[in-house]
Amino acid sequence: MVGGPDARLADRYARPIATDDLADQAIEAIEAIAGRHPGHRAVHAKGTLCAATFTATPEAALLSRAAHFAGGDVRAHVRFSNGSGNPSAPDYEPREGRGIATKFYLPDDSTTDVVGITLPAFFVNTVEGFLEFTRARRPDPETGEPDPDAIGKFIGDHPEALTAAGAVLTATPPESYLRCAYNALHAYRFVDGDGTSRYVRYRFEPEEGEASLTEEEAKERGPDYLQRDLADRLGRAPAAFTLSVQIAEDGDPTDDPTVVWPDERRRVELGRLEVTGLADDREQGDDVLVFDPTRVTDGIELSDDPIVRFRSDAYAASVLRRSGVARH
Ligand code: HEM
């Protein structure tokens, strides 16, 4: 590519960025919270990329004909991250969701992605709601702190945000990204070999169990303790997650990531994701790595959730800003 990423970035930032579409408005609202950090993701800016292997259970193939559920080992990348758009924010910040982003490399050389966070639900179920929510969290220019009245008003107007907001308020810093459970929140339609379909939601659970720290303990470990922990733990041994899905029943909303499905819904294990070490084979030089929750594959379809569809545009707008590459 001509000019390399730095030249493209300099060119990109020399020009005003269009504000006429919702994806750009979303990125601008996000940047008003944590600042603009050229070259970094608009949110989940700080993270670490790992190498992984996924091995499906026999049950997975009964639910979906997707190639990575057919059996055998599948190569994957996993990026763990903090939610903030500030790449220098300390890892001990308790009030945010941590992320997992997984990319499976399929036999036909295509890829498919699953992206999750440590919250049980999302804050909003419409694009307008996302813009309102993000704008409500803009820091007051005088204090540098979020305005509690604006957030209070948003929650008052949007009771659907209460589940996610409650989870953020009571969150404690994790001991390790490898000791968190993550939910992908959107429903996807799994289609099996016979064409039968059902709606599901993904969840990643750490084999070692969940573990968190007090804020004091996390601070003592330092501002980059989660990134260092990955290098330390994976330097000693791989760590694994169980990937499962919860299966919807009639009446469970499939287009609303703010609503948790009842706990008693059937859960099926899809496979084991073994994180084997830090990865240095991507995100080097001109390589632009993007985890997009709409990147599905035959056997997996999107639901009518407006948020998941909008995410693809918002991620593309972030990718353009961080790398100069127009569409991933
Ligand atoms: C309207 C809703 C949302 C918007 C506008 C949004 C926006 C973004 C943007 C702009 C990025 C950076 C993309 C890049 O530069 O590659 C990102 C990354 C991310 N988002 Fe979202 N997001 C939304 C909802 C969600 C939800 C519901 C989840 C969890 C289920 C989620 C989890 C993540 C994670 C884990 C990353 C980091 C991916 C990576 O490591 O590359 N986001 N989001």
Residues whose N, C-alpha, C, O or C-beta is under 5 A from the ligand:
A	BS01	HEM	A26 R41 A42 V43 H44 R79 S81 G99 I100 A101 V115 G116 I117 F122 F130 N183 A184 L185 L289 V290 F291 I307 R311 A314 Y315 S318 V319
